[in-house]
């Protein structure tokens, strides 16, 4: 069965009883755990705080993010007051580190905006990556968003209208592994999908799907998660490696407690650069470059058909 990144509960969690049931199940699991990053009482306090705001409730229900909440984090523009824990997630956690990579993606995409180009985002989420570009000096541009999350597609359509790009944008409810596109796109952008897949063969199949969808000479921009070093409190010799992530030890402990012990996030599948290069090459690509941030983390691969 094809791997998906879809979320069955919707963007906003309004069923308080279901949240309480999920939290109770998580609490039982935490109490039975042999080992936790933080003391049990501190972990349970975080569990309680996650239930107090919509992003936290979504994480508890879904163990990951959909397009709406990814955009919410990347844009960091809350519509109302935030709780202290939500403020921390948006400003001090590793999630906000991905915001910097999102902006580097936008800069790379801008280099591929030319007359008559067809650009695709897979999965598109709300498609901020393509819709927040400047197309005023080009003609005949086509923007295609592909996602299995119907709610994300609905938000993406609204987003296209809001940016005045509805006439240039189209959206498809399709599996990234079976795009049904043959030599259609000049650029495919994929930020995050491979983080949900742990099978190397499946990842190669995903990249083959992108390869088929691209025209000769087309490019793929794709992010991936490199394996982080062991936590510094377990391996002090790796403290310098963690400094690249610009996150203090207390914040890192909180991060691992929330995303690991409590949420058990489903998107933390890691790939080395060598693995990604070999998978892309097996799919038919030539890897042009792998771009890291200034600290040497959060890579983006640029591959050519």
C-alpha positions in Angstrom: 0.0 0.0 0.0 1.3 3.5 -0.9 2.6 5.6 2.0 0.6 8.8 2.5 0.8 12.0 4.5 -2.9 12.6 5.2 -4.7 13.4 8.4 -8.2 12.1 9.1 -9.2 14.5 11.9 -9.2 17.8 10.0 -7.1 20.9 10.7 -8.9 22.1 13.9 -9.7 19.6 16.6 -13.0 20.5 18.2 -13.9 17.2 19.8 -12.7 17.7 23.4 -13.6 14.2 24.5 -11.5 12.6 21.8 -8.5 14.7 22.8 -9.0 13.7 26.4 -9.1 10.0 25.4 -5.9 10.3 23.4 -4.2 12.2 26.2 -5.2 9.5 28.7 -3.8 6.8 26.4 -0.6 8.7 26.1 -0.4 9.3 29.9 -0.8 5.5 30.5 2.0 4.8 28.0 4.3 7.4 29.6 3.7 6.1 33.1 4.6 2.6 31.9 7.8 3.7 30.0 11.1 2.5 31.3 12.9 5.7 30.2 11.9 9.2 29.4 13.9 12.3 28.3 12.4 14.4 31.1 11.1 13.3 34.5 7.6 11.9 34.4 5.9 14.8 36.1 7.6 17.3 33.7 6.5 15.1 30.7 2.9 15.0 31.9 2.9 18.8 32.4 3.9 19.1 28.7 1.2 16.7 27.7 -1.3 18.9 29.6 0.0 22.0 27.9 -0.3 20.5 24.4 -4.0 20.1 25.0 -4.4 23.9 25.5 -3.8 25.1 21.9 -4.9 23.9 18.4 -1.4 23.1 17.1 -0.7 21.0 20.2 -4.0 19.1 19.9 -3.4 18.5 16.2 0.0 16.9 17.0 -1.5 14.7 19.7 -4.2 13.5 17.2 -2.0 13.1 14.1 1.6 12.6 15.3 2.6 14.9 12.4 1.7 18.1 10.5 -0.5 18.7 7.5 -0.1 21.5 5.0 -2.0 24.0 7.1 0.0 23.6 10.2 3.3 23.4 8.3 2.5 26.8 6.8 1.4 28.1 10.2 4.9 27.2 11.6 6.9 28.4 8.6 5.0 31.7 8.4 4.8 32.2 12.2 1.8 34.5 12.0 -0.6 33.3 14.7 -4.1 34.7 14.4 -4.6 35.3 18.1 -2.8 34.9 21.5 -0.6 31.9 21.9 0.2 29.9 25.0 3.8 29.8 26.3 4.4 26.3 24.9 3.0 27.3 21.5 5.3 30.3 21.5 8.2 28.1 22.3 7.3 25.7 19.4 7.1 28.6 17.0 10.3 30.4 18.1 12.7 28.1 19.9 12.1 24.5 18.8 13.7 22.6 16.0 10.5 23.0 14.1 11.3 26.7 13.6 14.7 25.7 12.2 12.8 24.2 9.2 11.5 27.8 8.5 15.0 28.8 7.4 15.2 25.9 5.0 11.8 26.9 3.6 13.1 30.3 2.8 16.2 28.8 1.1 13.8 26.7 -1.0 12.0 29.8 -2.1 15.3 31.3 -3.2 16.1 28.2 -5.3 12.6 28.1 -6.8 12.9 31.7 -7.9 15.9 30.7 -10.1 13.7 28.5 -12.1 10.9 30.9 -12.9 10.9 31.5 -16.6 8.4 32.1 -19.4 6.2 29.1 -20.0 7.6 27.0 -17.2 5.5 24.4 -15.3 6.3 24.2 -11.7 5.0 21.4 -9.4 4.9 21.1 -5.6 4.6 17.5 -4.2 3.1 17.4 -1.7 1.9 20.9 -2.0 0.3 21.5 1.4 -1.1 25.1 1.1 1.6 25.6 -1.7 3.2 28.7 -0.1 6.5 27.6 -1.8 5.2 28.3 -5.3 2.4 30.9 -4.6 4.7 33.3 -2.7 6.9 33.9 -5.7 7.0 36.9 -7.9 5.6 36.1 -11.4 5.1 39.6 -12.6 7.9 39.5 -15.2 7.0 36.1 -16.8 4.3 34.8 -19.0 2.6 31.4 -19.5 3.6 30.1 -16.0 1.8 27.0 -14.7 1.7 26.0 -11.1 0.6 22.5 -10.1 -0.1 21.3 -6.6 -0.3 17.6 -5.8 -1.4 16.2 -2.4 -3.4 13.4 -0.9 -4.7 15.6 1.9 -8.0 17.0 0.5 -8.1 19.7 3.2 -4.6 20.9 2.3 -5.7 21.1 -1.4 -8.7 23.2 -0.4 -6.4 25.6 1.5 -4.0 25.7 -1.4 -6.9 26.7 -3.8 -7.8 29.5 -1.4 -4.2 30.5 -1.2 -3.9 30.7 -5.0 -7.0 33.0 -5.1 -5.6 35.2 -2.3 -2.4 35.7 -4.3 -4.2 36.4 -7.5 -2.7 33.2 -9.2 -5.9 31.1 -9.5 -5.8 31.2 -13.3 -2.2 29.8 -13.3 -2.7 27.1 -10.6 -4.3 23.7 -10.7 -4.5 21.0 -8.0 -4.5 17.2 -8.1 -5.5 14.7 -5.5 -2.9 12.1 -6.3 -0.3 9.8 -4.7 3.2 11.1 -5.2 4.4 7.6 -6.0 1.9 7.5 -8.9 1.7 11.0 -10.3 0.4 10.0 -13.7 2.5 12.7 -15.3 5.0 12.1 -18.1 7.6 14.8 -18.9 5.2 17.5 -17.8 7.1 19.6 -15.3 10.2 21.8 -15.6 10.6 21.8 -11.8 9.4 19.6 -9.0 9.7 20.8 -5.4 9.3 18.3 -2.6 9.8 19.5 1.0 9.1 16.9 3.7 7.5 13.9 2.1 10.6 11.6 2.2 10.8 12.2 6.0 7.7 10.1 6.4 9.2 7.1 4.5 11.8 4.8 6.0 12.1 2.2 3.2 15.0 3.0 0.9 13.4 1.1 -2.0 10.2 3.1 -1.6 12.2 6.3 -1.6 13.9 5.4 -4.8 10.5 4.6 -6.3 9.3 8.1 -5.2 12.2 9.7 -6.9 11.5 7.6 -10.1 8.0 9.0 -10.0 9.4 12.6 -9.9 11.9 11.7 -12.7 9.0 10.5 -15.0 7.1 13.6 -14.4 9.9 16.0 -15.3 10.8 17.1 -18.8 14.4 16.3 -20.0 16.6 18.9 -18.3 14.0 19.4 -15.6 15.1 19.8 -12.0 14.0 18.3 -8.6 14.5 20.3 -5.4 14.2 18.0 -2.4 14.9 18.3 1.3 15.9 15.5 3.6 16.7 14.9 7.2 20.3 13.9 8.0 20.8 11.8 11.2 21.4 14.1 14.2 24.2 13.3 16.6 23.3 11.6 19.9 22.0 14.0 22.6 24.9 15.8 24.2 23.9 14.5 27.7 24.5 11.0 26.4 27.6 11.8 24.3 29.3 15.0 25.4 31.7 14.7 22.5 28.9 15.6 20.2 28.0 18.9 21.8 29.8 20.9 19.1 27.8 19.0 16.4 24.5 20.1 18.1 25.7 23.7 18.2 25.0 23.8 14.4 21.3 23.4 15.2 21.3 26.5 17.4 19.3 24.9 20.2 20.3 24.8 23.8 20.3 21.6 25.9 17.1 22.4 27.8 15.3 23.2 24.6 16.5 20.0 23.0 15.3 17.9 26.0 11.9 19.6 25.7 11.9 18.9 21.9 12.7 15.2 22.3 10.2 14.9 25.1 7.4 16.4 23.0 8.1 14.9 19.6 9.6 11.6 20.8 8.1 10.5 24.2 4.7 12.2 23.9 3.7 12.7 20.3 5.9 9.9 18.8 6.1 11.8 15.6 5.9 9.8 12.4 8.0 12.0 10.2 11.4 11.6 11.7 13.0 9.3 9.2 16.6 10.1 8.5 18.8 9.8 5.4 22.5 10.5 4.9 23.6 12.6 1.9 25.3 9.5 0.4 22.0 7.5 0.7 20.0 10.3 -0.9 22.5 10.7 -3.7 22.5 7.0 -4.5 18.7 6.8 -4.5 18.4 9.8 -6.8 21.0 8.4 -9.1 19.2 5.0 -9.1 16.1 6.8 -10.1 17.9 8.4 -13.1 18.9 11.8 -11.8 22.2 13.5 -11.8 22.8 15.2 -8.5 23.9 18.8 -9.3 24.5 20.0 -5.7 23.5 19.5 -2.1 23.1 22.8 -0.3 23.3 23.0 3.5 22.7 26.1 5.7 25.5 28.1 7.1 25.8 25.6 10.0 26.0 22.6 7.8 22.6 21.1 8.5 19.1 21.1 6.8 20.2 20.0 3.3 18.4 20.5 0.0 19.4 18.4 -3.0 19.3 19.7 -6.5 18.9 16.9 -9.1 18.7 17.1 -12.9 16.9 14.8 -15.3 
